[in-house]
Structures are given as C-alpha cells and as structure tokens.
Amino acid sequence: MLPGEPRNLRHFKTPLDIWNILFSDEILNTIVTCTNQKIEVVSEKFVRDRDHKTTDVLEIKALFGLLYLASIRRANHLNTEDLWKTDGTEIEAFRLTMRIGRFRFLLR
C-alpha cells in the first residue's frame, strides 16, 4: 500500500477533481514560492521588469494547463514556436493563455 490518505475515487466526477487532489493549494504555493525565488536569482540578467516578473498560482495553473493540452493534442514533441503559430495551424488556446516568451521563461 502506498503512503498517504486512502481516498475513494468514485466521488470525483471530472479530471479537474482529480487534478486538484494531485496539486493541492499547498503544493501549488510551494511551486510558486520556489519559482519566484529562482526568478529573483535570474532577474539581474533582464533589463525590462516585465521580462522577469514574479508568478502566481493562477499563472502556474495556466502553464500546467498548456502542458497538459500539448500532451492531449499530441503536440508535446512540436517545437514551441509551432504551438504559437498564427497561420491557422496552431492551437489557439496557447496564444490566448500567455505569450510564448513568458511560457519559455517559466519553463526555464
């Protein structure tokens, strides 16, 4: 038996319900805190403040959502630029969620 609290998964109706168990508020806040600490370390390499602004839980959820979407669409092996193309071949949700530069910055 794996450690942790046993749960009856039958009462979870949506994938989001299960996602919320895997990524609790505590875990997301830890990810945000660690990410912001790393951003502070690398911020001296950037001239403009907008290029190295800190993140929050909502943006981290958006980042994870885009990674899941790429996986679902089997686009996780595409070049990042291909996901943000404007020639009609892209998945529009990527451009609507965040800029490609911000996506790349957060992944680093």
Stockholm file with secondary structure:
# STOCKHOLM 1.0

chainA/1-108         MLPGEPRNLRHFKTPLDIWNILFSDEILNTIVTCTNQKIEVVSEKFVRDRDHKTTDVLEIKALFGLLYLASIRRANHLNTEDLWKTDGTEIEAFRLTMRIGRFRFLLR
#=GR chainA/1-108 SS CCSSCCCCGGGCCSHHHHHHHHSCHHHHHHHHHHHHHHHHHHGGGCSSGGGGCCCCHHHHHHHHHHHHHHHHTTCTTSCHHHHTCSSSCSCHHHHHHCCHHHHHHHHC
#=GC SS_cons         CCSSCCCCGGGCCSHHHHHHHHSCHHHHHHHHHHHHHHHHHHGGGCSSGGGGCCCCHHHHHHHHHHHHHHHHTTCTTSCHHHHTCSSSCSCHHHHHHCCHHHHHHHHC
//
